[in-house]
Amino acid sequence: MFRPPSVDAAQRAEQVGTIDLVYEATGVTSVSFAVLQHLGINGIYVFTGIPGHQGPRPTDTAALICSMVLRNRIVLGTVNAHRPAF
């Protein structure tokens, strides 16, 4: 069962400074998007976790797009597949 982190994304960003790279593997959308908001300029965010069906979640898509473009951020998804999959 998922347990929320003891420190939220804003607190973690404050502790570690600029976040340049995130390799997400939880599949927990609330955590993933909270951390994405704190990705630094020129940062890279890699989604690998697959969320279960959780229903729609409210997201300010205009703010997300502006943040991605103006801060030159990269978001990508990848799958861990074995050799025959390629």
Biopython code that builds the backbone (N, CA, C, O; Angstrom):
import numpy as np
from Bio.PDB.StructureBuilder import StructureBuilder

atoms = [
    (1, "MET", "N", (0.840, -1.188, 0.000)),
    (1, "MET", "CA", (0.000, 0.000, 0.000)),
    (1, "MET", "C", (0.879, 1.245, 0.000)),
    (1, "MET", "O", (1.904, 1.291, 0.680)),
    (2, "PHE", "N", (0.474, 2.246, -0.763)),
    (2, "PHE", "CA", (1.240, 3.485, -0.862)),
    (2, "PHE", "C", (1.132, 4.298, 0.415)),
    (2, "PHE", "O", (0.037, 4.513, 0.936)),
    (3, "ARG", "N", (2.272, 4.746, 0.914)),
    (3, "ARG", "CA", (2.303, 5.675, 2.036)),
    (3, "ARG", "C", (2.871, 6.991, 1.542)),
    (3, "ARG", "O", (3.937, 7.001, 0.927)),
    (4, "PRO", "N", (2.193, 8.103, 1.791)),
    (4, "PRO", "CA", (2.701, 9.386, 1.314)),
    (4, "PRO", "C", (4.069, 9.684, 1.938)),
    (4, "PRO", "O", (4.350, 9.260, 3.059)),
    (5, "PRO", "N", (4.912, 10.411, 1.211)),
    (5, "PRO", "CA", (6.226, 10.746, 1.764)),
    (5, "PRO", "C", (6.091, 11.608, 3.002)),
    (5, "PRO", "O", (5.130, 12.364, 3.148)),
    (6, "SER", "N", (7.069, 11.487, 3.895)),
    (6, "SER", "CA", (7.025, 12.270, 5.134)),
    (6, "SER", "C", (7.339, 13.740, 4.879)),
    (6, "SER", "O", (7.022, 14.596, 5.705)),
    (7, "VAL", "N", (7.951, 14.031, 3.753)),
    (7, "VAL", "CA", (8.264, 15.403, 3.363)),
    (7, "VAL", "C", (7.608, 15.643, 2.014)),
    (7, "VAL", "O", (7.762, 14.834, 1.099)),
    (8, "ASP", "N", (6.872, 16.754, 1.876)),
    (8, "ASP", "CA", (6.215, 16.994, 0.589)),
    (8, "ASP", "C", (7.218, 17.533, -0.431)),
    (8, "ASP", "O", (8.365, 17.824, -0.092)),
    (9, "ALA", "N", (6.781, 17.660, -1.665)),
    (9, "ALA", "CA", (7.663, 18.028, -2.774)),
    (9, "ALA", "C", (8.317, 19.394, -2.560)),
    (9, "ALA", "O", (9.506, 19.554, -2.837)),
    (10, "ALA", "N", (7.573, 20.363, -2.079)),
    (10, "ALA", "CA", (8.124, 21.702, -1.854)),
    (10, "ALA", "C", (9.214, 21.670, -0.784)),
    (10, "ALA", "O", (10.254, 22.311, -0.934)),
    (11, "GLN", "N", (8.978, 20.930, 0.286)),
    (11, "GLN", "CA", (9.979, 20.820, 1.351)),
    (11, "GLN", "C", (11.232, 20.113, 0.846)),
    (11, "GLN", "O", (12.349, 20.520, 1.166)),
    (12, "ARG", "N", (11.049, 19.059, 0.061)),
    (12, "ARG", "CA", (12.201, 18.327, -0.477)),
    (12, "ARG", "C", (13.018, 19.221, -1.402)),
    (12, "ARG", "O", (14.248, 19.215, -1.341)),
    (13, "ALA", "N", (12.350, 19.985, -2.255)),
    (13, "ALA", "CA", (13.058, 20.896, -3.158)),
    (13, "ALA", "C", (13.846, 21.933, -2.368)),
    (13, "ALA", "O", (14.954, 22.303, -2.757)),
    (14, "GLU", "N", (13.283, 22.399, -1.274)),
    (14, "GLU", "CA", (13.979, 23.344, -0.412)),
    (14, "GLU", "C", (15.223, 22.717, 0.205)),
    (14, "GLU", "O", (16.254, 23.377, 0.335)),
    (15, "GLN", "N", (15.130, 21.449, 0.583)),
    (15, "GLN", "CA", (16.247, 20.746, 1.211)),
    (15, "GLN", "C", (17.386, 20.477, 0.237)),
    (15, "GLN", "O", (18.553, 20.654, 0.587)),
    (16, "VAL", "N", (17.061, 20.051, -0.983)),
    (16, "VAL", "CA", (18.099, 19.612, -1.920)),
    (16, "VAL", "C", (18.518, 20.680, -2.917)),
    (16, "VAL", "O", (19.540, 20.526, -3.584)),
    (17, "GLY", "N", (17.758, 21.748, -3.033)),
    (17, "GLY", "CA", (18.081, 22.780, -4.010)),
    (17, "GLY", "C", (17.471, 22.461, -5.360)),
    (17, "GLY", "O", (16.442, 21.790, -5.436)),
    (18, "THR", "N", (18.093, 22.931, -6.416)),
    (18, "THR", "CA", (17.567, 22.738, -7.765)),
    (18, "THR", "C", (17.470, 21.255, -8.099)),
    (18, "THR", "O", (18.419, 20.496, -7.900)),
    (19, "ILE", "N", (16.322, 20.859, -8.605)),
    (19, "ILE", "CA", (16.122, 19.475, -9.021)),
    (19, "ILE", "C", (16.315, 19.429, -10.535)),
    (19, "ILE", "O", (15.520, 19.987, -11.291)),
    (20, "ASP", "N", (17.386, 18.752, -10.966)),
    (20, "ASP", "CA", (17.729, 18.697, -12.381)),
    (20, "ASP", "C", (17.168, 17.473, -13.088)),
    (20, "ASP", "O", (16.863, 17.531, -14.279)),
    (21, "LEU", "N", (17.028, 16.361, -12.363)),
    (21, "LEU", "CA", (16.588, 15.121, -12.972)),
    (21, "LEU", "C", (15.700, 14.365, -11.992)),
    (21, "LEU", "O", (16.047, 14.194, -10.823)),
    (22, "VAL", "N", (14.560, 13.919, -12.483)),
    (22, "VAL", "CA", (13.668, 13.066, -11.692)),
    (22, "VAL", "C", (13.414, 11.805, -12.503)),
    (22, "VAL", "O", (13.044, 11.870, -13.675)),
    (23, "TYR", "N", (13.615, 10.668, -11.873)),
    (23, "TYR", "CA", (13.299, 9.369, -12.472)),
    (23, "TYR", "C", (12.156, 8.808, -11.651)),
    (23, "TYR", "O", (12.371, 8.208, -10.598)),
    (24, "GLU", "N", (10.948, 9.004, -12.133)),
    (24, "GLU", "CA", (9.738, 8.636, -11.395)),
    (24, "GLU", "C", (9.401, 7.177, -11.679)),
    (24, "GLU", "O", (9.370, 6.750, -12.833)),
    (25, "ALA", "N", (9.149, 6.418, -10.613)),
    (25, "ALA", "CA", (8.807, 5.006, -10.787)),
    (25, "ALA", "C", (7.644, 4.589, -9.895)),
    (25, "ALA", "O", (7.382, 3.396, -9.741)),
    (26, "THR", "N", (6.947, 5.552, -9.308)),
    (26, "THR", "CA", (5.878, 5.222, -8.370)),
    (26, "THR", "C", (4.547, 4.955, -9.047)),
    (26, "THR", "O", (3.796, 4.081, -8.614)),
    (27, "GLY", "N", (4.247, 5.693, -10.098)),
    (27, "GLY", "CA", (2.941, 5.598, -10.725)),
    (27, "GLY", "C", (1.851, 6.304, -9.925)),
    (27, "GLY", "O", (0.667, 6.169, -10.232)),
    (28, "VAL", "N", (2.246, 7.052, -8.906)),
    (28, "VAL", "CA", (1.285, 7.795, -8.083)),
    (28, "VAL", "C", (1.197, 9.216, -8.638)),
    (28, "VAL", "O", (2.103, 10.027, -8.447)),
    (29, "THR", "N", (0.098, 9.502, -9.325)),
    (29, "THR", "CA", (-0.006, 10.769, -10.045)),
    (29, "THR", "C", (0.092, 11.990, -9.144)),
    (29, "THR", "O", (0.701, 12.988, -9.530)),
    (30, "SER", "N", (-0.489, 11.936, -7.959)),
    (30, "SER", "CA", (-0.437, 13.106, -7.076)),
    (30, "SER", "C", (0.993, 13.439, -6.684)),
    (30, "SER", "O", (1.362, 14.612, -6.629)),
    (31, "VAL", "N", (1.794, 12.432, -6.413)),
    (31, "VAL", "CA", (3.205, 12.647, -6.058)),
    (31, "VAL", "C", (3.987, 13.093, -7.293)),
    (31, "VAL", "O", (4.778, 14.034, -7.223)),
    (32, "SER", "N", (3.769, 12.424, -8.415)),
    (32, "SER", "CA", (4.507, 12.722, -9.642)),
    (32, "SER", "C", (4.329, 14.169, -10.069)),
    (32, "SER", "O", (5.314, 14.846, -10.366)),
    (33, "PHE", "N", (3.102, 14.654, -10.107)),
    (33, "PHE", "CA", (2.864, 16.017, -10.555)),
    (33, "PHE", "C", (3.268, 17.047, -9.517)),
    (33, "PHE", "O", (3.603, 18.176, -9.874)),
    (34, "ALA", "N", (3.245, 16.691, -8.250)),
    (34, "ALA", "CA", (3.732, 17.611, -7.213)),
    (34, "ALA", "C", (5.230, 17.842, -7.383)),
    (34, "ALA", "O", (5.706, 18.971, -7.262)),
    (35, "VAL", "N", (5.970, 16.777, -7.661)),
    (35, "VAL", "CA", (7.419, 16.900, -7.860)),
    (35, "VAL", "C", (7.715, 17.633, -9.173)),
    (35, "VAL", "O", (8.644, 18.439, -9.230)),
    (36, "LEU", "N", (6.948, 17.367, -10.212)),
    (36, "LEU", "CA", (7.153, 18.012, -11.505)),
    (36, "LEU", "C", (7.132, 19.535, -11.382)),
    (36, "LEU", "O", (7.860, 20.222, -12.099)),
    (37, "GLN", "N", (6.320, 20.057, -10.498)),
    (37, "GLN", "CA", (6.231, 21.512, -10.294)),
    (37, "GLN", "C", (7.539, 22.104, -9.791)),
    (37, "GLN", "O", (7.759, 23.307, -9.932)),
    (38, "HIS", "N", (8.405, 21.295, -9.211)),
    (38, "HIS", "CA", (9.645, 21.788, -8.621)),
    (38, "HIS", "C", (10.881, 21.433, -9.434)),
    (38, "HIS", "O", (12.008, 21.607, -8.968)),
    (39, "LEU", "N", (10.672, 20.938, -10.642)),
    (39, "LEU", "CA", (11.779, 20.625, -11.530)),
    (39, "LEU", "C", (12.458, 21.921, -11.940)),
    (39, "LEU", "O", (11.782, 22.893, -12.278)),
    (40, "GLY", "N", (13.775, 21.949, -11.915)),
    (40, "GLY", "CA", (14.527, 23.161, -12.219)),
    (40, "GLY", "C", (14.530, 23.520, -13.693)),
    (40, "GLY", "O", (14.049, 22.763, -14.536)),
    (41, "ILE", "N", (15.077, 24.681, -13.986)),
    (41, "ILE", "CA", (15.252, 25.126, -15.360)),
    (41, "ILE", "C", (16.155, 24.117, -16.074)),
    (41, "ILE", "O", (17.160, 23.670, -15.520)),
    (42, "ASN", "N", (15.788, 23.767, -17.296)),
    (42, "ASN", "CA", (16.500, 22.769, -18.100)),
    (42, "ASN", "C", (16.433, 21.375, -17.482)),
    (42, "ASN", "O", (17.235, 20.509, -17.832)),
    (43, "GLY", "N", (15.492, 21.146, -16.571)),
    (43, "GLY", "CA", (15.365, 19.853, -15.909)),
    (43, "GLY", "C", (14.735, 18.800, -16.802)),
    (43, "GLY", "O", (14.066, 19.103, -17.790)),
    (44, "ILE", "N", (14.975, 17.545, -16.416)),
    (44, "ILE", "CA", (14.437, 16.406, -17.157)),
    (44, "ILE", "C", (13.644, 15.535, -16.195)),
    (44, "ILE", "O", (14.114, 15.203, -15.107)),
    (45, "TYR", "N", (12.438, 15.171, -16.610)),
    (45, "TYR", "CA", (11.561, 14.332, -15.791)),
    (45, "TYR", "C", (11.228, 13.085, -16.587)),
    (45, "TYR", "O", (10.685, 13.178, -17.688)),
    (46, "VAL", "N", (11.551, 11.913, -16.039)),
    (46, "VAL", "CA", (11.329, 10.645, -16.726)),
    (46, "VAL", "C", (10.240, 9.869, -15.995)),
    (46, "VAL", "O", (10.416, 9.470, -14.844)),
    (47, "PHE", "N", (9.116, 9.660, -16.671)),
    (47, "PHE", "CA", (8.039, 8.839, -16.119)),
    (47, "PHE", "C", (8.287, 7.383, -16.484)),
    (47, "PHE", "O", (8.486, 7.068, -17.658)),
    (48, "THR", "N", (8.279, 6.489, -15.495)),
    (48, "THR", "CA", (8.353, 5.054, -15.766)),
    (48, "THR", "C", (7.225, 4.310, -15.065)),
    (48, "THR", "O", (6.876, 3.200, -15.469)),
    (49, "GLY", "N", (6.651, 4.901, -14.023)),
    (49, "GLY", "CA", (5.570, 4.257, -13.283)),
    (49, "GLY", "C", (4.264, 4.310, -14.052)),
    (49, "GLY", "O", (3.984, 5.284, -14.751)),
    (50, "ILE", "N", (3.475, 3.274, -13.924)),
    (50, "ILE", "CA", (2.169, 3.205, -14.582)),
    (50, "ILE", "C", (1.091, 3.329, -13.511)),
    (50, "ILE", "O", (0.963, 2.451, -12.658)),
    (51, "PRO", "N", (0.311, 4.417, -13.548)),
    (51, "PRO", "CA", (-0.735, 4.579, -12.543)),
    (51, "PRO", "C", (-1.916, 3.640, -12.784)),
    (51, "PRO", "O", (-2.259, 3.329, -13.925)),
    (52, "GLY", "N", (-2.516, 3.205, -11.705)),
    (52, "GLY", "CA", (-3.764, 2.465, -11.821)),
    (52, "GLY", "C", (-4.866, 3.447, -12.167)),
    (52, "GLY", "O", (-4.672, 4.660, -12.085)),
    (53, "HIS", "N", (-6.009, 2.933, -12.549)),
    (53, "HIS", "CA", (-7.120, 3.831, -12.885)),
    (53, "HIS", "C", (-7.577, 4.556, -11.623)),
    (53, "HIS", "O", (-8.061, 3.938, -10.676)),
    (54, "GLN", "N", (-7.415, 5.870, -11.628)),
    (54, "GLN", "CA", (-7.758, 6.690, -10.469)),
    (54, "GLN", "C", (-8.829, 7.708, -10.797)),
    (54, "GLN", "O", (-9.243, 8.475, -9.928)),
    (55, "GLY", "N", (-9.275, 7.726, -12.014)),
    (55, "GLY", "CA", (-10.254, 8.722, -12.422)),
    (55, "GLY", "C", (-9.564, 10.034, -12.736)),
    (55, "GLY", "O", (-8.362, 10.176, -12.513)),
    (56, "PRO", "N", (-10.314, 10.993, -13.251)),
    (56, "PRO", "CA", (-9.726, 12.280, -13.630)),
    (56, "PRO", "C", (-9.226, 13.057, -12.416)),
    (56, "PRO", "O", (-9.796, 12.978, -11.328)),
    (57, "ARG", "N", (-8.164, 13.796, -12.627)),
    (57, "ARG", "CA", (-7.588, 14.655, -11.597)),
    (57, "ARG", "C", (-7.505, 16.066, -12.155)),
    (57, "ARG", "O", (-7.155, 16.248, -13.321)),
    (58, "PRO", "N", (-7.821, 17.064, -11.345)),
    (58, "PRO", "CA", (-7.717, 18.440, -11.847)),
    (58, "PRO", "C", (-6.249, 18.843, -12.004)),
    (58, "PRO", "O", (-5.436, 18.640, -11.103)),
    (59, "THR", "N", (-5.931, 19.413, -13.152)),
    (59, "THR", "CA", (-4.583, 19.897, -13.426)),
    (59, "THR", "C", (-4.693, 21.206, -14.185)),
    (59, "THR", "O", (-5.475, 21.320, -15.129)),
    (60, "ASP", "N", (-3.913, 22.190, -13.775)),
    (60, "ASP", "CA", (-3.889, 23.461, -14.486)),
    (60, "ASP", "C", (-2.967, 23.287, -15.684)),
    (60, "ASP", "O", (-1.767, 23.546, -15.597)),
    (61, "THR", "N", (-3.528, 22.854, -16.790)),
    (61, "THR", "CA", (-2.717, 22.520, -17.957)),
    (61, "THR", "C", (-2.030, 23.740, -18.564)),
    (61, "THR", "O", (-0.917, 23.621, -19.075)),
    (62, "ALA", "N", (-2.662, 24.899, -18.519)),
    (62, "ALA", "CA", (-2.031, 26.111, -19.061)),
    (62, "ALA", "C", (-0.770, 26.447, -18.272)),
    (62, "ALA", "O", (0.263, 26.770, -18.859)),
    (63, "ALA", "N", (-0.850, 26.372, -16.950)),
    (63, "ALA", "CA", (0.322, 26.649, -16.114)),
    (63, "ALA", "C", (1.410, 25.601, -16.344)),
    (63, "ALA", "O", (2.598, 25.924, -16.366)),
    (64, "LEU", "N", (0.996, 24.346, -16.515)),
    (64, "LEU", "CA", (1.960, 23.276, -16.765)),
    (64, "LEU", "C", (2.703, 23.515, -18.076)),
    (64, "LEU", "O", (3.928, 23.401, -18.124)),
    (65, "ILE", "N", (1.971, 23.845, -19.137)),
    (65, "ILE", "CA", (2.603, 24.093, -20.431)),
    (65, "ILE", "C", (3.533, 25.304, -20.364)),
    (65, "ILE", "O", (4.658, 25.245, -20.859)),
    (66, "CYS", "N", (3.079, 26.391, -19.762)),
    (66, "CYS", "CA", (3.928, 27.580, -19.627)),
    (66, "CYS", "C", (5.200, 27.258, -18.862)),
    (66, "CYS", "O", (6.289, 27.682, -19.250)),
    (67, "SER", "N", (5.065, 26.519, -17.791)),
    (67, "SER", "CA", (6.215, 26.132, -16.985)),
    (67, "SER", "C", (7.188, 25.282, -17.794)),
    (67, "SER", "O", (8.401, 25.473, -17.707)),
    (68, "MET", "N", (6.665, 24.350, -18.575)),
    (68, "MET", "CA", (7.522, 23.472, -19.373)),
    (68, "MET", "C", (8.272, 24.268, -20.447)),
    (68, "MET", "O", (9.470, 24.067, -20.646)),
    (69, "VAL", "N", (7.576, 25.160, -21.129)),
    (69, "VAL", "CA", (8.185, 25.914, -22.222)),
    (69, "VAL", "C", (9.147, 26.981, -21.687)),
    (69, "VAL", "O", (10.293, 27.061, -22.129)),
    (70, "LEU", "N", (8.688, 27.787, -20.749)),
    (70, "LEU", "CA", (9.505, 28.902, -20.272)),
    (70, "LEU", "C", (10.712, 28.462, -19.451)),
    (70, "LEU", "O", (11.698, 29.194, -19.359)),
    (71, "ARG", "N", (10.642, 27.271, -18.852)),
    (71, "ARG", "CA", (11.776, 26.769, -18.065)),
    (71, "ARG", "C", (12.564, 25.702, -18.825)),
    (71, "ARG", "O", (13.454, 25.058, -18.269)),
    (72, "ASN", "N", (12.223, 25.524, -20.109)),
    (72, "ASN", "CA", (12.955, 24.607, -20.981)),
    (72, "ASN", "C", (13.066, 23.204, -20.385)),
    (72, "ASN", "O", (14.144, 22.608, -20.374)),
    (73, "ARG", "N", (11.965, 22.694, -19.901)),
    (73, "ARG", "CA", (11.940, 21.383, -19.257)),
    (73, "ARG", "C", (11.608, 20.285, -20.261)),
    (73, "ARG", "O", (10.937, 20.519, -21.267)),
    (74, "ILE", "N", (12.092, 19.085, -19.963)),
    (74, "ILE", "CA", (11.802, 17.916, -20.785)),
    (74, "ILE", "C", (11.063, 16.904, -19.926)),
    (74, "ILE", "O", (11.475, 16.617, -18.803)),
    (75, "VAL", "N", (9.965, 16.363, -20.457)),
    (75, "VAL", "CA", (9.244, 15.274, -19.807)),
    (75, "VAL", "C", (9.150, 14.144, -20.808)),
    (75, "VAL", "O", (8.759, 14.353, -21.956)),
    (76, "LEU", "N", (9.510, 12.939, -20.371)),
    (76, "LEU", "CA", (9.413, 11.799, -21.265)),
    (76, "LEU", "C", (8.977, 10.573, -20.488)),
    (76, "LEU", "O", (9.103, 10.501, -19.266)),
    (77, "GLY", "N", (8.477, 9.643, -21.214)),
    (77, "GLY", "CA", (8.075, 8.371, -20.625)),
    (77, "GLY", "C", (8.866, 7.252, -21.265)),
    (77, "GLY", "O", (9.191, 7.309, -22.451)),
    (78, "THR", "N", (9.171, 6.247, -20.489)),
    (78, "THR", "CA", (9.907, 5.112, -21.016)),
    (78, "THR", "C", (9.420, 3.837, -20.332)),
    (78, "THR", "O", (8.828, 3.879, -19.253)),
    (79, "VAL", "N", (9.676, 2.736, -20.965)),
    (79, "VAL", "CA", (9.283, 1.461, -20.416)),
    (79, "VAL", "C", (10.523, 0.601, -20.274)),
    (79, "VAL", "O", (11.418, 0.632, -21.118)),
    (80, "ASN", "N", (10.563, -0.156, -19.214)),
    (80, "ASN", "CA", (11.659, -1.089, -18.994)),
    (80, "ASN", "C", (11.282, -2.388, -19.687)),
    (80, "ASN", "O", (10.522, -3.186, -19.138)),
    (81, "ALA", "N", (11.794, -2.601, -20.862)),
    (81, "ALA", "CA", (11.447, -3.791, -21.628)),
    (81, "ALA", "C", (12.692, -4.634, -21.846)),
    (81, "ALA", "O", (13.818, -4.138, -21.790)),
    (82, "HIS", "N", (12.467, -5.910, -22.093)),
    (82, "HIS", "CA", (13.605, -6.785, -22.358)),
    (82, "HIS", "C", (13.943, -6.768, -23.843)),
    (82, "HIS", "O", (13.158, -6.274, -24.653)),
    (83, "ARG", "N", (15.073, -7.290, -24.196)),
    (83, "ARG", "CA", (15.655, -7.182, -25.534)),
    (83, "ARG", "C", (14.689, -7.497, -26.682)),
    (83, "ARG", "O", (14.666, -6.739, -27.652)),
    (84, "PRO", "N", (13.892, -8.569, -26.629)),
    (84, "PRO", "CA", (12.992, -8.868, -27.762)),
    (84, "PRO", "C", (11.945, -7.780, -28.029)),
    (84, "PRO", "O", (11.411, -7.710, -29.136)),
    (85, "ALA", "N", (11.643, -6.940, -27.049)),
    (85, "ALA", "CA", (10.652, -5.887, -27.244)),
    (85, "ALA", "C", (11.162, -4.820, -28.217)),
    (85, "ALA", "O", (10.371, -4.065, -28.783)),
    (86, "PHE", "N", (12.458, -4.759, -28.406)),
    (86, "PHE", "CA", (13.028, -3.748, -29.294)),
    (86, "PHE", "C", (13.263, -4.329, -30.665)),
    (86, "PHE", "O", (13.741, -3.629, -31.558)),
]
sb = StructureBuilder()
sb.init_structure("model")
sb.init_model(0)
sb.init_chain("A")
sb.init_seg("    ")
for serial, (resi, resn, name, xyz) in enumerate(atoms, 1):
    if name == "N":
        sb.init_residue(resn, " ", resi, " ")
    sb.init_atom(name, np.array(xyz, "f"), 0.0, 1.0, " ", f" {name:<3s}", serial, name[0])
structure = sb.get_structure()
